[in-house]
Amino acid sequence: MKELSVLNKYFWKYRYRFILGFLFITASNYFAVMSPQVFRYVVGKLQETLPGPHPEAGSQKVNDAILAHFFNWMDHFPYGKMVLVCSIVIIVLALIRGLFMFFMRQTIIVMSRHIEYDQKNEVYNHYQKLDAGFYKTHSTGDLMNRMAEDVSRVRMYTGPAIMYFINLTTLIALCLINMLQQDVKLTLIVISPLPILAITIYFLNINIHKKSTRVQALLSDLTTNAQESFSGIRVIKSYVQEKAILGFFKKSSEDYRRNAVGLAKMEAVYFPSMNLIIGLSTLITVLIGCQIVLHDTTKVGLIVEFVIYILLLIFPVSAIGWVASMTQRAAASQKRLNEFLQQEPAIKDKAETKPAALDGDILFEHVSFTYKNTGIKAMKDFNLRVKKGEKVLILGKTGSGKSTVAHLLLRSFDPDQGNIYVKGVNIKDMPVKELRHNISYVPQDVFLFSDTIANNISFGLSERASDERIHAAAASASIHSEILELQNGYETMVGERGVMLSGGQKQRVSIARALIKEPELMLFDDCLSAVDAKTENQIISHLNKYLSDKTALIITHRIFTVFSFDQIIIIEDGEITERGTHESLMKSGGYYAELYKKQITEA
């Protein structure tokens, strides 16, 4: 219950539904325990018509005021009419009980659906707050499984488990109270198997909890395996690896099946064992009752009442195992959820923040950074100043650390050493949302959502832009004419991750998405690798005009000869090895000059 205690905030939020549900359950069970007392009364009255000893007047204890008045009223009726009226009363009691059970489900189960809705939103919202480093160490399948499968199992606790626990608690309490008031000795004999049941449940639940945790972890692995296979289906097919991938999936599926079957077998012990114990209680009641009746025939009504009580207790006592199983599974799932919910994002706002103003200088001051998940040192004592309106080209080989400049400026990560300033203000002191809102970023790994082209271009805005604005951004990215050639134009669905478009088209849609924001600072991270030279020159020409009054950092592994840069830096192993303008770097004859000559020769 320690893991599940975090759900108390939801029970408090929906406390009125919870309280009403508790009252409806209690009312339902109150009318349920009335029926055995009516049966006892009828049997006792009918026994008066038979030869032999009769129950003494007033020997039948009735502690319920309503039933006491009803029985006093019925004493004046002839036997035939009395049996008819009592039969109708028993039916009415069953109907009233059913009505309250309906209200019980309408409150408790509906409450659990509200909690499920709130919890999924909480988990999803927390996922969005977590930093990029978190997503480098956790698979998408595991994240999806925790939000879907684990939350659903927790709902089984907040709904059915809670409902049946209250139901069995109140019904057992009401039955035992009435039974003890009638015959303490017989009651103790009848319920004697229940401690055995409790011990059985205790030991089974320990193993169920362990197995349930294992099963959930294996389900996450299985979901991850499937998700990666579907996402990479084109690669799988192109390398003819369907059989190998199926083998991996079968192995994961077999591990899950074996553990799930083991859990199911253990849970299967519950119901037979409980039915056995309930059957023993019923048998003991009948046997003891027969012995009592043989010595005292006036106790026939009492034995009938006790047998009905035992029949009433069959479902609630058998539900103990079910409730315990659901609670254990929910605890295992909630523990997995808590691991993420209790994880604080590495990137978050300070208590006091300053407004983000990106219209001034950008300064990297002695910045060093190491990726924690790999241990790769991406930046070493990095220093860079970018003035307002400057265009900076950042060149470097693959793995040199040039993309890390964009990640640190966006605060996807924070540097291990040194600081980054914008207009003299440390970006750690700025609100993260405002900082990113003022930056347009075109990542190296382009991602498009399964939506229309127009909505993908408008993604960074608070609402969809006008058609004219979307078309202008697309034209600046040299994709407008190609979009118009599509059957549905800008309303074309791009498919999952933009699968309906070519690599170059996806890159240009991503550039249009960045341009339409009209920010003060733009970051382009190797975003033209999939376009041909002619299209590249068109885009660069458009960008040259568009970025005339903006600050821009263009990160790439090749030189754009038609673009005029205020400064060019060369990064190697996280350090700046060359810095200057095109003319000065050509004179120095270093890496930049060699790359430029090679590129011109190839052209």
Summary of the structure (lengths in Angstrom):
residues: 603
radius of gyration: 36.9
end to end distance: 69.2
largest distance: 127.4
contacts: 1900
relative contact order: 0.08
helix: 65%
strand: 10%
